[in-house]
């Protein structure tokens, strides 16, 4: 599976630590750099192929929103901030999602799935590879995140507030995602 190259842009080391700990649980992400300022970010974007940025808004010297507005070609962006008032501005700049700090793993996964879906639907990647749809989805079951290959899914069964995902290896996974949420991930 081709991985999304991502960077973390935040002036707070703790924010880097949280995002890294969540991202390490997802096979579809590949860390290519970390930045603590707009200047470092511009350097990373120049030197690395970046598909996704986890971008803080409140940073010294230049806000993340201002940095985003200056970019000619933008990778996908998931805003990470403690301030709700920037949500509208973020969506005006076509961000993929908006994570309000402190955010939980499940919310992080939802944002990454959204980015991965958009990334996978692009007909031509910057590297020249062609993708039509994602090869797998991520679902949460209890306190565990499962990566499930689409080809392994036999069928879904709705069961009082839960969905049971039946797999080709005769296993099944019970998740609290709705049937509609799973159908959206699968389509």
Secondary structure, DSSP 8 states (H G I E B T S, - for coil): ---EEEEEE-S-HHHHHHHHHHHTT-TTEEEEEEESSHHHHHHHHHHS--SEEEEES--SSS-HHHHHHH-SS--EEEEEES-GGGHHHHHHTT-SEEEESS--HHHHHHHHHHHHHHHHH-SS-TTS---SS-SEEEEEETTEEEEEEGGGEEEEEEETTEEEEEETTS-EEEESS-HHHHHHHH-
